[in-house]
Amino acid sequence: KSCLCRADTNSAHDRRDCLGMMAIRTVLLVSFVVGALSSRGHLVLGTQRDVGARQVDPNSANPPPQVARTAPELHTDIKTVGPYHFCNNAFMNGEEVTAVVNDPARAMVLPAGTRGTALCNSSRFQMILVCWDGWQSGNHNYQFCEYPSSGSFTTDCPDRSAWWVSCAEIAKAGPTPPAPPSPPTPPISPPPPPPRPPLPPGVVRHWALLVAGSNTWGNYRHQSDVYHAYQTLHSHGIPDENMVVMHFDDIAHNPMNPHPGTVINNPSAKDVYHGVPKDYTGANVTADIMLAVLKGDKEHVKGIGSGKVIDSGPHDKVFLFYADHGAPGLLGMPSGAYLYADELNEAIKYKAHHDGFMEMVIYMEACESGSIFDGILSEDLNVYAVTAANDIESSWGVYCPFQTPPPPKEYNTCLGDLFSVSWMEDDDKLPPNGNETLYQQFRAVRSRVSSHHTYAQGSHVERFGTARIGNETVLSWLTQRPPAPKPQPAPAAPGRPSGWPGLAQSAAARPAAGATRTPNCGQHDAERFHYEARVQSAPEGSALRAAESAALEAFLSARARIDTAVERVLLALARAARAVDRPEPGHVDGSGASGAAAQAAAWATQRPPPGEAVVRDWDCLRSMVRSWEQKCGPLGQYGMRHARALANLCNHGVSPAELEGAAATECGRALE
């Protein structure tokens, strides 16, 4: 009982003893509080993504099989001074804990209910390192331990069994594991979110978003690419309810289509249009709707098209394929505004941080498509992106008029795009148990698209993001079916077939001596080929030929006027910048008109250093595009190539208002 030291205590001696006892207890209490605060350091509760992001090495090999312990155990052999208390005394090092959420801190297949032992904490990252029982898909990262420090303890935690998590993602382990938030299932095997039906053993749920970002007959190839992609995925068992297809849908029944109701993607003339879902067509193919579909925002698309979204979960795989015109930092869409790189990457990041997928693969067919991910896409999101071109070059059409092989003679437009056709024709030739990896496909496609690395024509196929996903097989991304029985190899030709359907040569073969070289067909040339084919197909001397020739001339003149307008506006801005002595990176020596011209040329072509985004201020780029189009008219699918100049103006401190002022004067003169 406490000594109250009341005034009526029997004697002065008793009061003195009582006061002494209170002083001792006060010292002990203060010592306890100071010790507790010291052990906690500066711990602040919350979640932290950096540590979780750093835990998965994108270049590491696949983790070894799980080795379950015979029974959950407390790691009592931790050697340290202590005890140390974490999370406002909620946990202590060496104490057994349990996960209360699925995949804490984005761990791979670590379900709620899994037990482990708290090892240490890091106030810098606001996380706790836990050794998880029977789980081996992590790594230790002991160097981040602060309380206790990494050098002050040892533990028998097996390799790859530790993972940093936040305080809110764990609880003290009770006598029985707590039930996960989803419907009860055996531990280590969380159920798919209802109301989805269960999948067969060994099958991962797949989702796909396929987007054609253009319209009109001259851009036939983009929609035919997307239709072919749908047929490839559908034939491998991915159901329509897990695919969203966005296409303007104006080529199958176009008046120029020689075979109405059909679309072909290579000279074999096989129809790829039949059965394609019409989830979002016409004016509903916009950047805004595409981003909502990708993020799974059902409310945003309620009452629009099919209303379908990519409703994927943390154990699902998502495939995104986009085909259209591109430019530095932006992608075309047939309706509405451009799709900017920062918007797409933010949507991907949003979905990753909201447990929207286990892994994502992106194949992007567009000019300068490398600029969509270079310096923007993080390596720790479990996203693997492959682009048809780098950040400064065009992607390429294929099966075009005047090419070898050409389209059927009744078609006056390119049937497909070289990058897209290459990966899809590769997919179509895979045997049921083919073991080609995504990285091996990347190398094969890159070889074909670059004319076997000569770049006599073609582009630089590039990849970004989480490199380790490239070790997975192509079929693991194509099929939602259980693995097929292994077939007996054919005695005469075992293994995977070589060659590409519809091509005169395989990806591994080189042109024979004297063979006809395929003419260049970059994306901007593909539409010109369409107009030229229309001229050549019209009878010589006919009124139709004269009309088609006039259309070709108008098409080329419109392009020239846009180029001239951009040159004039950049020159006016360069003169103004030199007049106020504005410092410019990469400044070209000289004075007067020649110096301004050199500066204007640098703005038009300057490329960011490797690993940096094309523009530092994305809102500035959006404003620049709006200012240009208000004064000079739409950039269009050809003019959008000048987005590099607009981005460089932002990077060099030129404001959208300054651009608008120069454009108001110079565009009118150039477009006269």
C-alpha positions in Angstrom: 0.0 0.0 0.0 1.1 3.6 -0.7 2.5 5.7 2.1 0.3 8.9 2.3 2.6 10.8 4.7 -0.3 12.5 6.3 0.2 15.3 8.8 -1.1 13.0 11.6 1.7 10.4 11.1 2.8 9.2 14.5 6.3 10.6 14.5 8.8 12.7 12.5 10.8 9.5 12.0 7.9 7.8 10.3 7.2 10.8 8.1 10.9 10.9 7.1 10.8 7.2 6.2 7.6 7.7 4.2 9.0 10.6 2.2 12.2 8.7 1.4 10.1 5.8 0.0 8.1 8.2 -2.2 11.4 9.7 -3.6 12.7 6.2 -4.5 9.5 5.3 -6.3 9.5 8.6 -8.2 13.0 7.9 -9.4 12.1 4.4 -10.5 9.0 5.6 -12.4 11.0 8.3 -14.2 13.7 5.7 -15.1 11.0 3.4 -16.5 9.5 6.1 -18.7 12.8 7.3 -20.0 13.8 3.7 -20.8 10.6 3.1 -22.6 10.9 6.2 -24.7 14.5 5.4 -25.6 13.6 2.0 -26.8 10.9 3.5 -29.0 13.1 6.2 -30.5 11.2 8.3 -32.9 8.7 5.7 -34.0 5.7 7.1 -35.8 2.8 4.8 -36.7 1.8 4.6 -40.3 2.5 2.8 -43.6 5.5 3.2 -45.7 6.0 2.1 -49.3 9.7 2.8 -49.8 10.9 -0.2 -47.8 8.3 -2.5 -49.4 9.3 -1.1 -52.7 13.0 -1.9 -52.2 12.4 -5.5 -50.9 11.9 -7.2 -54.3 15.0 -7.2 -56.5 13.7 -7.0 -60.1 16.8 -8.9 -61.3 16.6 -11.7 -58.8 15.7 -15.3 -59.7 12.4 -16.7 -58.8 12.1 -17.5 -55.1 12.7 -21.1 -54.0 9.8 -23.3 -53.0 8.3 -22.5 -49.6 9.6 -24.6 -46.7 7.0 -24.8 -44.0 8.1 -25.3 -40.4 6.7 -28.2 -38.4 4.9 -25.8 -36.1 4.7 -22.0 -35.5 7.6 -21.2 -33.3 8.9 -18.2 -31.2 12.4 -17.2 -32.1 13.6 -17.2 -28.5 17.3 -17.4 -29.6 17.4 -13.7 -30.6 20.5 -12.4 -29.0 20.2 -8.7 -28.0 20.0 -6.3 -25.2 16.5 -5.2 -24.5 13.6 -5.8 -24.6 12.7 -3.3 -27.3 9.1 -2.2 -27.6 7.6 -1.1 -31.0 4.4 0.7 -32.0 3.5 2.4 -28.7 4.4 -0.8 -26.7 2.1 -2.9 -28.9 4.9 -5.3 -29.8 8.3 -6.4 -28.5 11.3 -7.9 -30.3 11.1 -11.7 -30.2 7.3 -11.6 -29.8 5.1 -13.7 -32.1 2.7 -11.7 -34.3 0.2 -12.4 -37.1 -0.7 -10.7 -40.3 -4.1 -9.1 -40.2 -4.3 -8.2 -44.0 -3.5 -10.0 -47.1 0.0 -9.4 -48.6 1.2 -6.8 -46.0 3.5 -4.1 -47.6 2.8 -5.8 -51.0 4.5 -9.1 -50.0 4.0 -11.8 -52.6 1.3 -14.4 -51.4 1.5 -13.7 -47.7 -2.1 -14.1 -46.6 -3.8 -12.8 -43.5 -3.3 -15.2 -40.6 0.3 -16.0 -41.4 2.4 -16.0 -38.2 5.8 -14.6 -37.6 8.2 -13.1 -35.1 9.0 -9.4 -34.6 12.8 -8.8 -35.1 13.4 -5.1 -35.1 12.0 -1.8 -36.2 13.1 1.2 -38.2 11.9 4.7 -37.2 13.3 6.0 -40.4 10.9 3.9 -42.5 8.2 3.5 -39.8 8.2 -0.3 -40.3 8.8 -3.5 -38.3 10.9 -6.4 -39.7 9.0 -9.7 -39.2 10.3 -13.3 -39.7 7.3 -15.1 -41.2 6.7 -18.8 -40.5 6.7 -21.1 -43.6 7.1 -18.2 -46.1 10.2 -17.7 -48.3 9.5 -14.9 -50.8 11.2 -12.0 -49.1 14.6 -10.9 -48.0 16.0 -9.6 -44.7 17.4 -6.0 -45.3 18.7 -6.1 -41.7 20.7 -2.9 -42.5 17.6 -0.9 -41.9 17.2 -2.2 -38.3 17.5 0.6 -35.7 16.0 -0.8 -32.5 17.7 -3.2 -32.0 20.4 -2.3 -34.5 21.5 -4.8 -37.1 24.8 -5.5 -35.4 23.4 -6.1 -31.9 21.3 -9.3 -32.5 21.4 -12.6 -34.2 18.4 -14.8 -35.2 17.7 -18.2 -36.8 15.3 -16.6 -39.3 15.7 -18.6 -42.6 16.9 -16.8 -45.7 14.1 -15.0 -47.6 11.6 -15.3 -44.7 11.7 -11.7 -43.4 9.6 -8.8 -44.6 9.2 -5.2 -43.5 5.5 -4.3 -42.6 3.7 -1.5 -40.9 2.3 -1.6 -37.3 -1.3 -1.6 -38.6 -0.7 -4.7 -40.7 0.0 -7.0 -37.8 -1.4 -8.0 -34.4 -0.2 -10.1 -31.4 -0.6 -13.8 -32.2 -3.4 -15.4 -30.2 -3.9 -19.1 -29.5 -5.4 -19.5 -33.0 -4.8 -17.5 -36.1 -7.3 -14.7 -36.7 -9.8 -15.2 -39.5 -8.9 -13.3 -42.7 -11.3 -10.6 -43.8 -12.4 -12.6 -46.8 -14.6 -15.8 -46.5 -12.8 -18.6 -44.4 -10.4 -20.8 -46.3 -7.4 -22.9 -45.4 -4.4 -20.8 -44.4 -1.9 -19.7 -47.1 -4.6 -20.0 -49.7 -6.9 -16.9 -49.7 -10.1 -17.2 -51.8 -10.7 -15.1 -54.8 -12.9 -12.1 -54.0 -16.6 -13.0 -54.4 -18.7 -13.2 -56.5 -16.0 -14.5 -58.9 -16.2 -18.3 -59.5 -13.3 -20.4 -58.3 -10.6 -21.2 -60.9 -9.1 -24.6 -61.6 -5.9 -25.5 -59.7 -2.8 -23.8 -61.0 -4.7 -21.1 -62.9 -4.2 -17.4 -62.4 -7.0 -15.0 -63.2 -6.1 -12.8 -66.2 -7.4 -9.4 -67.3 -6.8 -7.5 -70.5 -7.4 -3.9 -71.6 -7.0 -3.5 -75.4 -7.1 0.1 -76.8 -7.1 1.3 -80.4 -6.4 5.1 -80.1 -7.3 6.2 -83.7 -10.0 6.1 -86.3 -10.5 6.5 -90.1 -9.6 4.1 -92.9 -6.1 5.5 -93.2 -5.3 4.3 -89.7 -6.8 0.8 -90.3 -3.8 -0.9 -88.8 -4.3 0.3 -85.2 -7.8 -1.2 -84.8 -6.8 -4.4 -86.7 -3.9 -4.8 -84.3 -6.3 -4.6 -81.3 -8.7 -7.1 -83.0 -5.9 -9.5 -83.6 -4.8 -9.2 -79.9 -8.3 -10.0 -78.8 -8.4 -13.1 -80.9 -5.1 -14.3 -79.5 -6.1 -13.8 -75.9 -9.6 -15.2 -76.5 -8.2 -18.4 -78.2 -6.1 -19.1 -75.1 -9.0 -19.1 -72.8 -9.2 -15.5 -71.3 -13.0 -14.9 -71.1 -14.7 -11.9 -72.5 -15.9 -10.8 -69.1 -12.2 -10.3 -68.2 -11.4 -8.3 -71.3 -12.3 -4.7 -72.1 -11.9 -3.6 -75.8 -11.9 0.1 -76.7 -12.1 0.8 -80.5 -13.8 3.5 -82.7 -15.3 0.7 -84.8 -15.3 2.5 -88.1 -13.3 0.2 -90.4 -15.2 -3.1 -90.6 -18.1 -1.4 -92.3 -16.2 1.5 -93.9 -17.1 2.3 -97.5 -13.5 1.7 -98.5 -13.5 -1.9 -97.0 -13.4 -4.3 -100.0 -14.8 -7.0 -97.7 -17.4 -5.4 -95.5 -17.8 -6.7 -92.0 -14.3 -8.2 -91.9 -10.9 -6.9 -90.8 -7.5 -8.5 -91.5 -4.1 -8.0 -89.9 -1.9 -9.7 -92.4 -2.0 -10.8 -96.0 -3.4 -14.2 -95.1 -6.8 -12.4 -95.1 -8.0 -14.2 -91.9 -10.8 -12.2 -90.3 -9.9 -10.9 -86.8 -13.1 -8.8 -86.3 -15.6 -11.5 -85.6 -16.7 -11.7 -82.0 -14.8 -8.6 -80.8 -16.6 -7.0 -77.9 -17.8 -3.4 -78.4 -17.3 -2.3 -74.8 -16.4 1.3 -75.6 -16.7 2.6 -79.2 -17.0 5.9 -81.1 -17.0 9.0 -78.9 -16.5 6.8 -75.8 -13.0 6.0 -76.7 -11.3 8.7 -74.7 -8.3 9.1 -72.4 -10.6 9.8 -69.4 -12.7 6.6 -69.9 -9.6 4.5 -70.6 -8.0 5.6 -67.3 -11.2 4.9 -65.4 -11.4 1.4 -66.9 -7.8 0.7 -66.0 -8.3 1.8 -62.4 -11.5 -0.2 -62.0 -13.7 2.9 -61.4 -17.1 1.5 -62.1 -18.9 4.7 -61.0 -17.0 6.8 -63.6 -18.2 4.7 -66.5 -21.7 4.0 -65.2 -24.2 4.2 -68.1 -21.3 4.4 -70.6 -20.7 1.6 -73.1 -20.7 -1.8 -71.5 -19.7 -0.3 -68.1 -17.0 -3.0 -67.8 -13.7 -2.2 -66.0 -10.5 -4.0 -65.1 -11.9 -5.3 -61.8 -8.7 -7.2 -60.9 -7.4 -8.1 -57.4 -4.1 -8.6 -55.7 -3.5 -12.1 -57.1 -4.5 -11.3 -60.7 -2.4 -10.5 -63.8 -3.3 -7.5 -66.0 -2.3 -7.1 -69.7 -2.6 -3.6 -71.3 -2.1 -3.2 -75.1 -2.3 0.2 -76.8 -2.0 0.9 -80.5 -2.1 4.4 -82.1 0.0 7.5 -82.9 2.3 8.8 -80.2 4.5 11.7 -79.5 7.0 12.7 -76.8 5.0 12.4 -73.5 1.6 11.8 -75.0 -0.6 9.3 -76.9 -3.4 9.9 -79.3 -7.1 9.1 -78.8 -9.9 9.4 -81.4 -12.0 11.5 -79.2 -11.3 14.1 -76.5 -7.9 15.1 -75.2 -4.5 13.4 -75.6 -3.5 10.8 -73.0 -0.4 12.1 -71.2 2.3 9.9 -69.8 2.0 11.2 -66.3 -1.7 10.4 -66.3 -1.2 6.8 -67.5 1.6 6.2 -65.0 -0.4 7.7 -62.1 -3.3 5.3 -63.0 -0.9 2.4 -63.0 0.5 3.5 -59.6 -3.0 3.9 -58.2 -4.0 0.4 -59.2 -0.7 -1.0 -57.7 -1.2 0.8 -54.4 -4.9 -0.4 -54.2 -4.0 -4.1 -54.7 -5.3 -4.0 -58.2 -2.9 -6.7 -59.6 -0.1 -9.1 -58.8 1.7 -8.2 -62.0 1.1 -6.1 -65.1 2.5 -6.3 -68.6 2.1 -3.5 -71.1 2.8 -3.6 -74.8 2.7 -0.2 -76.4 2.6 0.5 -80.2 3.2 4.2 -80.8 5.8 6.6 -82.1 8.2 7.8 -79.4 6.5 5.4 -77.0 9.7 5.1 -74.9 8.9 8.6 -73.6 5.8 7.3 -72.0 7.8 5.3 -69.4 11.4 6.5 -69.5 12.1 8.3 -66.2 8.6 7.8 -65.0 7.7 4.1 -64.5 9.0 2.9 -61.2 10.8 -0.5 -61.1 9.1 -1.6 -57.9 5.5 -1.7 -59.1 5.6 -5.2 -60.6 4.9 -3.7 -64.0 6.8 -4.8 -67.2 6.4 -2.5 -70.2 7.6 -3.0 -73.8 7.5 -0.2 -76.3 7.6 -0.3 -80.1 10.2 2.6 -80.2 12.4 4.7 -78.0 11.7 8.3 -77.1 12.8 10.0 -80.3 11.8 7.8 -83.2 8.7 6.6 -85.1 7.3 3.1 -84.9 6.5 1.3 -88.1 3.7 0.0 -90.2 3.7 -3.4 -92.0 1.9 -5.1 -94.8 1.6 -1.6 -96.5 1.1 -0.7 -100.1 4.4 -0.7 -102.0 5.9 -3.1 -99.3 7.0 -6.7 -99.7 4.9 -8.6 -98.8 2.1 -6.2 -99.7 -1.5 -6.3 -98.5 -4.0 -8.0 -100.9 -4.3 -5.8 -104.0 -7.8 -4.5 -103.1 -6.5 -2.9 -99.9 -5.0 0.6 -100.1 -3.9 0.9 -96.5 -1.4 -0.8 -94.1 -2.9 -3.8 -92.4 -0.8 -3.7 -89.2 2.0 -2.3 -87.2 5.4 -4.0 -87.3 5.9 -4.3 -83.5 2.3 -5.4 -82.8 2.2 -7.9 -85.6 5.6 -9.3 -84.5 4.6 -10.2 -81.0 1.2 -11.5 -82.0 2.4 -13.7 -84.8 5.0 -15.0 -82.3 2.2 -15.8 -79.8 0.1 -17.5 -82.5 2.9 -19.9 -83.3 3.6 -21.0 -79.7 3.0 -24.7 -79.1 0.7 -25.7 -76.2 3.6 -26.2 -73.8 6.0 -23.6 -75.2 8.5 -22.3 -72.7 9.5 -19.0 -74.5 9.8 -16.3 -71.9 8.7 -12.7 -72.3 12.4 -11.6 -72.5 13.1 -14.1 -75.3 10.1 -12.8 -77.1 11.4 -9.2 -76.6 14.7 -10.2 -78.2 13.0 -11.9 -81.1 10.6 -9.0 -81.7 13.4 -6.4 -81.4 15.4 -8.3 -84.0 12.6 -8.3 -86.5 11.6 -4.7 -85.9 15.2 -3.5 -86.3 15.9 -5.4 -89.5 18.1 -7.8 -87.5 19.8 -4.9 -85.5 20.9 -3.1 -88.6 18.2 -0.4 -88.2 18.2 0.1 -92.0 14.6 0.5 -91.3 12.6 0.0 -88.1 12.9 1.2 -84.5 14.5 0.4 -81.2 12.1 -1.8 -79.2 12.6 -1.0 -75.5 11.5 -2.4 -72.1 10.9 -0.7 -68.7 9.9 -1.5 -65.2 10.3 -4.7 -63.3 12.8 -6.8 -65.3 12.3 -10.1 -63.5 8.8 -10.4 -65.0 10.6 -11.0 -68.3 11.7 -14.4 -66.9 8.0 -15.6 -67.0 6.8 -17.6 -70.0 4.6 -16.0 -72.7 2.0 -18.6 -72.2 1.7 -17.8 -68.5 0.4 -14.4 -69.7 -1.8 -15.7 -72.5 -3.7 -18.5 -71.0 -6.1 -18.9 -68.1 -6.4 -22.7 -68.8 -4.7 -25.4 -66.8 -1.5 -26.6 -68.4 -2.0 -28.8 -71.4 -0.5 -32.4 -71.4 3.0 -32.4 -72.9 2.8 -33.5 -76.5 5.2 -36.1 -78.0 7.7 -34.2 -80.2 7.4 -34.7 -83.9 10.4 -36.8 -85.1 11.0 -34.7 -88.2 10.7 -31.2 -86.7 10.8 -31.2 -82.9 10.4 -28.0 -80.9 8.9 -24.7 -81.7 8.1 -23.9 -85.3 10.3 -21.2 -86.9 9.2 -18.3 -89.1 6.4 -15.8 -89.1 3.1 -16.3 -90.8 2.5 -14.0 -93.7 6.1 -13.0 -94.1 8.6 -13.9 -96.7 11.3 -14.5 -94.1 11.6 -15.5 -90.5 12.8 -13.3 -87.7 16.1 -15.2 -87.7 16.7 -15.2 -91.4 18.5 -12.5 -93.3 17.5 -11.2 -96.8 19.0 -13.1 -99.7 21.5 -11.4 -101.9 19.7 -9.2 -104.4 16.4 -9.3 -102.6 14.1 -6.3 -102.9 14.4 -4.0 -99.9 11.2 -3.1 -98.2 10.7 0.7 -98.5 10.5 2.7 -95.3 7.1 2.9 -93.7 7.2 4.8 -90.5 3.9 5.7 -88.8 3.8 9.1 -90.5 4.6 7.5 -93.9 1.8 4.9 -93.5 -1.0 7.4 -94.1 0.9 8.9 -97.0 1.2 5.4 -98.6 -2.6 5.2 -98.2 -3.2 8.4 -100.2 -0.6 7.4 -102.8 -2.2 4.0 -103.3 -5.5 5.6 -103.9 -3.9 7.8 -106.6 -2.3 4.8 -108.3 -5.4 2.6 -108.2 -7.5 5.3 -110.1 -7.5 5.1 -113.9 -4.9 7.2 -115.6 -6.4 10.5 -116.8 -9.7 10.0 -115.0 -11.6 12.5 -112.9 -11.2 10.1 -110.0 -7.4 10.2 -110.4 -7.4 13.9 -110.5 -9.5 14.0 -107.3 -7.3 11.6 -105.5 -4.2 13.5 -106.6 -5.7 16.7 -105.2 -6.5 14.9 -101.9 -2.8 13.8 -101.7 -1.6 17.3 -102.4 -3.9 18.8 -99.7 -2.7 16.1 -97.2 0.9 16.9 -97.8 0.3 20.7 -97.8 -1.4 20.5 -94.4 1.6 18.8 -92.9 4.0 21.4 -94.4 1.9 24.2 -93.0 2.1 22.7 -89.4 5.9 22.3 -89.7 6.3 25.9 -90.9 4.1 27.2 -88.1 6.1 25.5 -85.5 9.4 26.7 -86.9 8.1 30.3 -87.0 6.7 30.3 -83.5 10.0 28.7 -82.1 12.0 31.3 -83.9 9.9 34.2 -82.5 10.2 32.8 -79.0 14.0 32.3 -79.4 14.4 36.0 -80.5 12.3 37.1 -77.5 14.4 35.0 -75.1 17.7 36.4 -76.4 16.3 39.9 -76.2 15.8 39.6 -72.5 19.1 37.6 -72.1 17.2 34.6 -70.7 19.8 31.9 -69.8 19.1 28.7 -71.8 20.6 25.3 -71.2 22.6 24.2 -74.1 22.9 27.8 -75.3 24.3 28.2 -78.8 26.9 30.9 -79.2 26.2 33.6 -81.8 24.0 36.6 -82.1 21.2 38.0 -84.1 19.0 35.9 -86.3 21.5 33.0 -86.7 21.8 32.6 -83.0 18.0 32.6 -82.5 17.6 30.1 -85.3 20.1 27.8 -83.6 18.2 28.1 -80.3 14.9 27.4 -82.0 16.3 24.3 -83.7 17.7 23.1 -80.3 14.2 23.5 -78.8 12.7 21.4 -81.6 15.1 18.5 -81.2 16.6 18.5 -77.7 16.4 15.1 -76.0 16.4 14.6 -72.2 19.2 12.7 -70.6 18.6 8.9 -70.3 16.4 8.1 -67.4 14.7 11.5 -67.3 11.1 12.3 -68.4 10.6 14.4 -71.5 9.2 17.3 -69.4 9.6 18.3 -65.8 6.2 20.0 -65.5 3.4 18.0 -67.0 0.8 20.7 -66.3 2.9 23.1 -68.3 3.0 20.7 -71.3 -0.8 20.3 -71.1 -1.2 24.1 -71.1 1.2 24.5 -74.0 -0.8 22.1 -76.1 -4.0 23.9 -75.3 -2.5 27.3 -76.0 -1.2 26.1 -79.4 -4.5 24.6 -80.4 -6.4 27.7 -79.4 -4.3 29.8 -81.7 -3.1 27.5 -84.4 -5.7 24.7 -84.5 -5.4 21.0 -83.6 -2.0 19.4 -83.8 -3.5 16.2 -85.1 -1.9 12.9 -85.4 1.0 14.4 -87.5 1.4 17.6 -85.6 1.6 16.0 -82.2 5.2 15.0 -83.1 6.1 18.6 -82.2 5.2 18.0 -78.6 8.9 17.7 -78.0 9.3 21.4 -78.8 6.5 22.3 -76.5 8.1 20.2 -73.7 11.5 21.8 -74.2 9.9 25.2 -74.0 8.5 24.2 -70.6 11.9 22.9 -69.5 13.6 26.1 -70.5 11.2 28.4 -68.6 9.0 29.6 -71.5 5.4 30.1 -70.3 2.2 29.0 -72.1 1.2 32.7 -72.2 4.4 33.5 -74.1 3.7 30.7 -76.6 0.2 31.9 -77.1 1.4 35.4 -77.8 3.9 34.2 -80.4 1.4 31.7 -81.9 -1.3 34.4 -82.3 1.0 36.3 -84.7 3.1 33.6 -86.4 0.5 30.8 -87.0 -1.7 33.1 -89.0 1.2 33.9 -91.3 2.2 30.3 -91.7 -1.3 29.0 -92.4 -2.1 31.6 -95.0 
